[in-house]
């Protein structure tokens, strides 16, 4: 499927603008790179922290794969990823990992007459769309979920991430959990061989592409849907209930998390039980060296993260992210003693 020029330019411009903001708006006192999923809240926290302390943050919103690559290359003080590293990877590289905040992935569509929250999808239907098995918006499977909604006889344009993405990792994890065919033929990874569709870089690029292209569907962190005024869908969850993407629905899914069950708190929150749980809830993670090359820069970064945990909850909630539970924050901050020169 060829990518429309308008969508191509929207994706490129959206990504370039986000990078320009992240590299020019903040003083380069603390350096980080990675996931686009948390960029809206990291940006808000950074602006407030700069005003409060005078210390700036240069965060490159380049995707989880890029963040992992940059922390491995030691070109940034911290990496950020929505796809947690395994315990063996953390040990072999010498990294400490913890969740910083939680949010939700939402399907977004661009259809004539369809407003935010008007359309409902479920996991199997999304999997069939992204496998190219459902190609029209008035397909019977979509119609069965949307009684009374006028669906256009229009081709579906699938938009997915083109970069190594933790958002993609969590999206494909969810699809693999609900669709045996997806699990067998596509699988779970930060970057997969997409059966159909066009690619865009970052949550920014996917949001820009969907916003410019009639008939399209994509997946983004909820803040990108609201900030770009995109029509997000409701979803049928594991309990068979139709839920909207709200902070309460994300929190309901996160309430099931056993954070100590995985090394580095690497818990996946997809397809959690509960009548009110949002099925594509995600935690996003920070990666830092236990023995950093620049201990002073590392200590400055930890001061920023401590401030975010202490002062940033309302800012996160205002963007419909979910703060980490207080008891988990205490465990995380205690783990920072394992970082040389942390001062913790």
KOLMI-301575 format. One record per residue (C-alpha): residue number from 1; residue in three letters; x, y, z. Coordinates in Angstrom, 1 decimal, decimal comma, always signed. Example, Ala and Ser with C-alpha at 12.3 -4.5 7.8 and 13.67 -1.06 7.14 Angstrom:
REM residues 2
ATOM:num:residu:x:y:z
ATOM:1:ALA:+12,3:-4,5:+7,8
ATOM:2:SER:+13,7:-1,1:+7,1
REM end
This chain:
REM residues 344
ATOM:num:residu:x:y:z
ATOM:1:UNK:+0,0:+0,0:+0,0
ATOM:2:UNK:+1,5:+3,3:-1,0
ATOM:3:UNK:+1,7:+6,1:+1,5
ATOM:4:UNK:-0,3:+9,3:+0,7
ATOM:5:UNK:+2,0:+12,3:+0,3
ATOM:6:UNK:+0,0:+14,2:+2,8
ATOM:7:UNK:+0,4:+11,5:+5,4
ATOM:8:UNK:+4,1:+11,2:+4,7
ATOM:9:UNK:+4,7:+14,9:+5,2
ATOM:10:UNK:+2,5:+15,0:+8,3
ATOM:11:UNK:+4,5:+12,2:+9,9
ATOM:12:UNK:+7,8:+13,7:+9,1
ATOM:13:UNK:+6,8:+17,2:+10,1
ATOM:14:UNK:+5,2:+16,0:+13,3
ATOM:15:UNK:+8,3:+14,0:+14,3
ATOM:16:UNK:+10,7:+16,8:+13,4
ATOM:17:UNK:+8,7:+19,3:+15,4
ATOM:18:UNK:+8,7:+17,1:+18,5
ATOM:19:UNK:+12,5:+16,6:+18,2
ATOM:20:UNK:+13,0:+20,3:+17,7
ATOM:21:UNK:+11,0:+21,0:+20,9
ATOM:22:UNK:+12,9:+18,4:+22,9
ATOM:23:UNK:+16,3:+19,7:+21,9
ATOM:24:UNK:+15,8:+23,4:+21,9
ATOM:25:UNK:+13,3:+24,2:+24,7
ATOM:26:UNK:+15,4:+22,9:+27,6
ATOM:27:UNK:+18,9:+23,5:+28,7
ATOM:28:UNK:+21,1:+20,5:+28,0
ATOM:29:UNK:+21,8:+19,9:+31,7
ATOM:30:UNK:+20,3:+16,4:+31,9
ATOM:31:UNK:+20,3:+14,2:+28,8
ATOM:32:UNK:+17,9:+11,4:+28,0
ATOM:33:UNK:+16,4:+9,7:+25,0
ATOM:34:UNK:+13,8:+7,1:+24,1
ATOM:35:UNK:+10,1:+6,4:+24,2
ATOM:36:UNK:+7,7:+8,8:+22,6
ATOM:37:UNK:+4,8:+7,4:+24,7
ATOM:38:UNK:+5,7:+9,5:+27,8
ATOM:39:UNK:+7,0:+12,6:+25,9
ATOM:40:UNK:+4,0:+14,8:+26,7
ATOM:41:UNK:+4,4:+14,3:+30,5
ATOM:42:UNK:+8,2:+14,3:+30,5
ATOM:43:UNK:+8,0:+17,6:+28,6
ATOM:44:UNK:+5,6:+19,1:+31,1
ATOM:45:UNK:+7,7:+17,9:+34,1
ATOM:46:UNK:+10,8:+19,3:+32,5
ATOM:47:UNK:+9,4:+22,7:+32,0
ATOM:48:UNK:+8,2:+22,9:+35,6
ATOM:49:UNK:+11,5:+21,5:+37,0
ATOM:50:UNK:+13,4:+24,1:+35,0
ATOM:51:UNK:+11,3:+26,9:+36,4
ATOM:52:UNK:+11,7:+25,5:+40,0
ATOM:53:UNK:+15,4:+24,6:+39,9
ATOM:54:UNK:+17,1:+26,2:+36,9
ATOM:55:UNK:+18,2:+22,7:+35,7
ATOM:56:UNK:+17,1:+21,8:+32,2
ATOM:57:UNK:+16,4:+18,5:+30,5
ATOM:58:UNK:+17,3:+17,6:+26,9
ATOM:59:UNK:+15,0:+14,6:+26,1
ATOM:60:UNK:+15,1:+13,2:+22,6
ATOM:61:UNK:+11,7:+11,6:+21,7
ATOM:62:UNK:+13,0:+9,0:+19,3
ATOM:63:UNK:+11,3:+5,8:+20,3
ATOM:64:UNK:+12,2:+3,0:+22,8
ATOM:65:UNK:+14,6:+1,3:+20,4
ATOM:66:UNK:+16,6:+4,4:+20,0
ATOM:67:UNK:+16,6:+5,1:+23,7
ATOM:68:UNK:+17,9:+1,6:+24,5
ATOM:69:UNK:+20,6:+2,0:+21,8
ATOM:70:UNK:+21,7:+5,4:+23,1
ATOM:71:UNK:+22,0:+4,3:+26,8
ATOM:72:UNK:+24,0:+1,3:+25,6
ATOM:73:UNK:+26,2:+3,6:+23,7
ATOM:74:UNK:+26,5:+5,9:+26,8
ATOM:75:UNK:+25,6:+9,0:+24,8
ATOM:76:UNK:+22,8:+9,9:+27,3
ATOM:77:UNK:+22,5:+9,8:+31,0
ATOM:78:UNK:+19,3:+7,9:+30,9
ATOM:79:UNK:+17,3:+5,8:+28,4
ATOM:80:UNK:+13,6:+5,5:+28,3
ATOM:81:UNK:+11,6:+2,5:+27,0
ATOM:82:UNK:+8,0:+1,2:+27,1
ATOM:83:UNK:+9,4:-2,3:+26,5
ATOM:84:UNK:+11,1:-3,3:+29,7
ATOM:85:UNK:+14,5:-5,1:+29,4
ATOM:86:UNK:+14,8:-8,6:+30,9
ATOM:87:UNK:+16,6:-9,3:+34,1
ATOM:88:UNK:+19,5:-11,0:+32,1
ATOM:89:UNK:+19,8:-8,0:+29,8
ATOM:90:UNK:+19,9:-5,6:+32,7
ATOM:91:UNK:+22,6:-7,6:+34,5
ATOM:92:UNK:+24,7:-8,0:+31,4
ATOM:93:UNK:+24,7:-4,3:+30,5
ATOM:94:UNK:+24,8:-3,1:+34,1
ATOM:95:UNK:+21,6:-1,1:+34,1
ATOM:96:UNK:+19,0:-0,3:+36,7
ATOM:97:UNK:+15,4:-0,1:+35,4
ATOM:98:UNK:+12,2:+1,2:+37,0
ATOM:99:UNK:+8,7:+2,4:+35,9
ATOM:100:UNK:+8,2:+6,1:+35,8
ATOM:101:UNK:+4,6:+6,6:+34,9
ATOM:102:UNK:+1,7:+4,7:+33,3
ATOM:103:UNK:-0,8:+5,5:+30,5
ATOM:104:UNK:-2,9:+3,9:+27,8
ATOM:105:UNK:-2,5:+3,1:+24,2
ATOM:106:UNK:-5,7:+4,0:+22,2
ATOM:107:UNK:-6,8:+3,2:+18,7
ATOM:108:UNK:-7,4:+6,5:+16,7
ATOM:109:UNK:-9,4:+6,8:+13,5
ATOM:110:UNK:-10,2:+9,5:+10,9
ATOM:111:UNK:-13,7:+8,8:+9,6
ATOM:112:UNK:-16,3:+11,3:+8,3
ATOM:113:UNK:-18,9:+12,0:+11,0
ATOM:114:UNK:-17,2:+9,8:+13,7
ATOM:115:UNK:-16,5:+11,6:+16,9
ATOM:116:UNK:-14,1:+10,7:+19,8
ATOM:117:UNK:-15,5:+7,7:+21,7
ATOM:118:UNK:-18,3:+7,0:+19,2
ATOM:119:UNK:-16,7:+3,9:+17,6
ATOM:120:UNK:-16,1:+0,6:+19,5
ATOM:121:UNK:-13,5:-2,0:+18,7
ATOM:122:UNK:-12,2:-5,2:+20,3
ATOM:123:UNK:-8,8:-6,9:+20,2
ATOM:124:UNK:-9,6:-9,5:+17,6
ATOM:125:UNK:-11,1:-6,9:+15,2
ATOM:126:UNK:-8,0:-4,7:+15,6
ATOM:127:UNK:-5,8:-7,7:+14,9
ATOM:128:UNK:-7,8:-8,6:+11,8
ATOM:129:UNK:-7,5:-5,0:+10,6
ATOM:130:UNK:-3,8:-4,9:+11,1
ATOM:131:UNK:-3,4:-8,3:+9,4
ATOM:132:UNK:-5,3:-7,0:+6,3
ATOM:133:UNK:-8,3:-9,4:+6,9
ATOM:134:UNK:-10,7:-6,5:+7,4
ATOM:135:UNK:-10,3:-3,9:+4,7
ATOM:136:UNK:-13,5:-1,8:+4,8
ATOM:137:UNK:-15,0:+0,3:+7,6
ATOM:138:UNK:-18,4:-1,2:+7,1
ATOM:139:UNK:-17,2:-4,8:+7,5
ATOM:140:UNK:-19,7:-6,9:+9,4
ATOM:141:UNK:-17,3:-7,5:+12,3
ATOM:142:UNK:-17,0:-3,7:+12,9
ATOM:143:UNK:-20,7:-3,2:+12,3
ATOM:144:UNK:-21,6:-5,9:+15,0
ATOM:145:UNK:-19,7:-3,8:+17,6
ATOM:146:UNK:-21,3:-0,6:+16,5
ATOM:147:UNK:-25,1:-1,0:+16,3
ATOM:148:UNK:-26,7:+2,3:+15,2
ATOM:149:UNK:-23,4:+3,9:+14,0
ATOM:150:UNK:-23,3:+4,8:+10,3
ATOM:151:UNK:-20,1:+3,2:+9,0
ATOM:152:UNK:-18,8:+4,4:+5,7
ATOM:153:UNK:-18,1:+2,0:+2,7
ATOM:154:UNK:-14,5:+3,1:+2,8
ATOM:155:UNK:-11,1:+1,4:+2,6
ATOM:156:UNK:-9,2:+1,2:+5,8
ATOM:157:UNK:-5,7:+2,7:+5,8
ATOM:158:UNK:-3,6:+1,1:+8,5
ATOM:159:UNK:-0,9:+3,3:+10,1
ATOM:160:UNK:+1,8:+1,8:+12,3
ATOM:161:UNK:+5,1:+2,7:+13,8
ATOM:162:UNK:+8,2:+2,5:+11,5
ATOM:163:UNK:+10,7:+2,8:+14,3
ATOM:164:UNK:+11,7:+0,5:+17,1
ATOM:165:UNK:+8,9:+1,3:+19,5
ATOM:166:UNK:+7,8:+0,3:+23,0
ATOM:167:UNK:+4,3:+1,4:+22,1
ATOM:168:UNK:+4,4:-1,2:+19,3
ATOM:169:UNK:+5,8:-3,8:+21,7
ATOM:170:UNK:+2,8:-3,3:+24,1
ATOM:171:UNK:+0,3:-3,1:+21,2
ATOM:172:UNK:+1,6:-6,3:+19,6
ATOM:173:UNK:+1,8:-8,0:+23,0
ATOM:174:UNK:-1,9:-7,2:+23,5
ATOM:175:UNK:-2,8:-8,4:+20,0
ATOM:176:UNK:-0,9:-11,7:+20,6
ATOM:177:UNK:-2,7:-12,2:+23,8
ATOM:178:UNK:-6,2:-11,9:+22,2
ATOM:179:UNK:-5,4:-13,4:+18,7
ATOM:180:UNK:-3,7:-16,7:+18,2
ATOM:181:UNK:-3,3:-15,9:+14,6
ATOM:182:UNK:-1,5:-12,7:+15,3
ATOM:183:UNK:+0,7:-14,4:+17,8
ATOM:184:UNK:+1,6:-17,1:+15,3
ATOM:185:UNK:+2,1:-15,0:+12,2
ATOM:186:UNK:+3,3:-11,5:+13,5
ATOM:187:UNK:+4,3:-11,9:+17,1
ATOM:188:UNK:+5,5:-9,4:+19,8
ATOM:189:UNK:+8,4:-7,0:+19,3
ATOM:190:UNK:+9,4:-3,4:+19,2
ATOM:191:UNK:+9,5:-3,7:+15,4
ATOM:192:UNK:+7,6:-6,3:+13,5
ATOM:193:UNK:+7,0:-7,3:+9,9
ATOM:194:UNK:+3,6:-5,5:+9,4
ATOM:195:UNK:+1,3:-7,4:+7,1
ATOM:196:UNK:-0,3:-4,2:+5,8
ATOM:197:UNK:-0,1:-0,4:+6,2
ATOM:198:UNK:+2,2:+2,5:+6,2
ATOM:199:UNK:+4,8:+3,5:+8,8
ATOM:200:UNK:+5,4:+6,7:+10,7
ATOM:201:UNK:+8,0:+7,6:+13,3
ATOM:202:UNK:+7,0:+8,1:+16,9
ATOM:203:UNK:+3,6:+8,6:+18,5
ATOM:204:UNK:+3,9:+12,0:+16,9
ATOM:205:UNK:+4,2:+10,7:+13,4
ATOM:206:UNK:+1,3:+8,2:+13,8
ATOM:207:UNK:-0,9:+10,9:+15,2
ATOM:208:UNK:+0,0:+13,3:+12,4
ATOM:209:UNK:-0,6:+10,6:+9,7
ATOM:210:UNK:-4,0:+9,7:+11,0
ATOM:211:UNK:-5,0:+13,3:+11,4
ATOM:212:UNK:-4,2:+14,0:+7,8
ATOM:213:UNK:-5,6:+10,8:+6,2
ATOM:214:UNK:-9,3:+10,1:+5,8
ATOM:215:UNK:-10,1:+6,4:+6,4
ATOM:216:UNK:-7,0:+5,7:+8,5
ATOM:217:UNK:-6,5:+4,0:+11,9
ATOM:218:UNK:-3,5:+4,1:+14,1
ATOM:219:UNK:-2,4:+3,5:+17,8
ATOM:220:UNK:-1,0:+6,2:+20,0
ATOM:221:UNK:-0,6:+7,1:+23,7
ATOM:222:UNK:-3,9:+8,8:+24,8
ATOM:223:UNK:-2,3:+12,2:+25,3
ATOM:224:UNK:-1,4:+12,3:+21,6
ATOM:225:UNK:-5,1:+11,6:+20,7
ATOM:226:UNK:-6,4:+14,4:+22,9
ATOM:227:UNK:-3,7:+16,9:+22,0
ATOM:228:UNK:-4,2:+16,3:+18,3
ATOM:229:UNK:-8,0:+16,2:+18,6
ATOM:230:UNK:-8,2:+12,7:+17,1
ATOM:231:UNK:-11,2:+10,4:+17,3
ATOM:232:UNK:-10,2:+7,7:+19,7
ATOM:233:UNK:-12,3:+4,5:+20,0
ATOM:234:UNK:-13,8:+2,7:+22,9
ATOM:235:UNK:-12,8:-0,9:+23,4
ATOM:236:UNK:-14,3:-4,1:+24,6
ATOM:237:UNK:-12,0:-5,4:+27,4
ATOM:238:UNK:-11,2:-8,9:+28,7
ATOM:239:UNK:-14,3:-8,9:+30,8
ATOM:240:UNK:-16,4:-8,2:+27,7
ATOM:241:UNK:-17,3:-4,7:+28,9
ATOM:242:UNK:-17,1:-1,6:+26,7
ATOM:243:UNK:-14,8:+0,9:+28,3
ATOM:244:UNK:-13,5:+4,4:+27,4
ATOM:245:UNK:-9,9:+5,5:+27,7
ATOM:246:UNK:-9,8:+7,4:+30,9
ATOM:247:UNK:-7,4:+7,7:+33,8
ATOM:248:UNK:-9,7:+5,6:+35,9
ATOM:249:UNK:-9,7:+2,8:+33,3
ATOM:250:UNK:-5,9:+2,9:+33,1
ATOM:251:UNK:-5,7:+2,9:+36,9
ATOM:252:UNK:-8,1:-0,1:+37,1
ATOM:253:UNK:-5,8:-2,1:+34,9
ATOM:254:UNK:-2,7:-1,0:+36,7
ATOM:255:UNK:-4,2:-2,1:+40,1
ATOM:256:UNK:-3,6:-5,7:+39,1
ATOM:257:UNK:+0,2:-5,2:+38,7
ATOM:258:UNK:+2,6:-7,3:+40,9
ATOM:259:UNK:+5,6:-5,0:+40,4
ATOM:260:UNK:+8,0:-7,3:+42,3
ATOM:261:UNK:+7,2:-10,3:+40,0
ATOM:262:UNK:+9,7:-9,2:+37,4
ATOM:263:UNK:+13,3:-8,0:+37,5
ATOM:264:UNK:+13,4:-4,2:+37,1
ATOM:265:UNK:+9,7:-4,0:+37,7
ATOM:266:UNK:+9,2:-5,1:+34,1
ATOM:267:UNK:+5,5:-5,8:+34,3
ATOM:268:UNK:+3,3:-5,7:+31,1
ATOM:269:UNK:-0,2:-4,3:+31,8
ATOM:270:UNK:-2,0:-5,5:+28,7
ATOM:271:UNK:-5,4:-7,3:+28,8
ATOM:272:UNK:-5,8:-7,1:+32,6
ATOM:273:UNK:-9,0:-8,5:+34,2
ATOM:274:UNK:-11,7:-6,3:+35,6
ATOM:275:UNK:-14,9:-4,8:+34,3
ATOM:276:UNK:-13,4:-1,2:+34,2
ATOM:277:UNK:-9,9:-2,1:+33,0
ATOM:278:UNK:-8,5:-0,5:+29,8
ATOM:279:UNK:-7,1:-3,4:+27,8
ATOM:280:UNK:-4,0:-1,5:+26,4
ATOM:281:UNK:-2,5:+0,0:+29,6
ATOM:282:UNK:+1,2:+0,6:+29,6
ATOM:283:UNK:+4,1:+1,4:+32,1
ATOM:284:UNK:+7,0:+3,3:+30,7
ATOM:285:UNK:+10,5:+2,7:+32,1
ATOM:286:UNK:+13,8:+4,6:+32,8
ATOM:287:UNK:+17,2:+2,9:+32,3
ATOM:288:UNK:+20,4:+4,1:+34,0
ATOM:289:UNK:+23,8:+2,7:+34,6
ATOM:290:UNK:+24,7:+1,4:+38,1
ATOM:291:UNK:+28,2:+2,6:+37,5
ATOM:292:UNK:+27,8:+5,7:+35,4
ATOM:293:UNK:+30,6:+7,3:+33,5
ATOM:294:UNK:+29,5:+10,7:+34,8
ATOM:295:UNK:+28,3:+10,3:+38,3
ATOM:296:UNK:+27,4:+14,0:+38,7
ATOM:297:UNK:+25,1:+13,9:+35,7
ATOM:298:UNK:+23,6:+10,7:+37,0
ATOM:299:UNK:+22,9:+12,3:+40,4
ATOM:300:UNK:+21,3:+15,3:+38,7
ATOM:301:UNK:+19,0:+13,0:+36,7
ATOM:302:UNK:+17,9:+11,2:+39,9
ATOM:303:UNK:+17,1:+14,5:+41,5
ATOM:304:UNK:+14,9:+15,2:+38,6
ATOM:305:UNK:+13,1:+11,9:+38,8
ATOM:306:UNK:+12,7:+12,2:+42,6
ATOM:307:UNK:+11,1:+15,7:+42,0
ATOM:308:UNK:+8,8:+14,2:+39,4
ATOM:309:UNK:+7,6:+11,5:+41,8
ATOM:310:UNK:+7,1:+14,1:+44,6
ATOM:311:UNK:+5,7:+17,0:+42,6
ATOM:312:UNK:+4,5:+15,7:+39,3
ATOM:313:UNK:+1,4:+13,6:+40,0
ATOM:314:UNK:-1,1:+16,3:+39,2
ATOM:315:UNK:+0,7:+17,2:+36,0
ATOM:316:UNK:+0,6:+13,5:+35,0
ATOM:317:UNK:-3,1:+13,2:+35,8
ATOM:318:UNK:-3,9:+16,3:+33,9
ATOM:319:UNK:-2,6:+14,5:+30,8
ATOM:320:UNK:-4,4:+11,3:+31,7
ATOM:321:UNK:-1,2:+9,5:+32,7
ATOM:322:UNK:-1,3:+7,4:+36,0
ATOM:323:UNK:+1,4:+8,1:+38,7
ATOM:324:UNK:+3,2:+5,2:+40,2
ATOM:325:UNK:+1,7:+4,0:+43,6
ATOM:326:UNK:+3,5:+5,5:+46,6
ATOM:327:UNK:+4,7:+2,2:+48,0
ATOM:328:UNK:+6,3:+1,4:+44,6
ATOM:329:UNK:+7,9:+4,8:+44,5
ATOM:330:UNK:+9,5:+4,1:+47,9
ATOM:331:UNK:+10,9:+0,8:+46,6
ATOM:332:UNK:+12,2:+2,5:+43,4
ATOM:333:UNK:+13,9:+5,3:+45,3
ATOM:334:UNK:+15,5:+2,8:+47,6
ATOM:335:UNK:+16,9:+0,9:+44,6
ATOM:336:UNK:+18,7:+4,1:+43,5
ATOM:337:UNK:+21,3:+3,4:+46,2
ATOM:338:UNK:+22,6:+0,9:+43,8
ATOM:339:UNK:+23,8:+3,7:+41,4
ATOM:340:UNK:+27,3:+4,8:+42,2
ATOM:341:UNK:+27,5:+8,5:+43,3
ATOM:342:UNK:+23,7:+8,8:+43,6
ATOM:343:UNK:+23,9:+10,4:+47,0
ATOM:344:UNK:+20,7:+8,5:+47,9
REM end
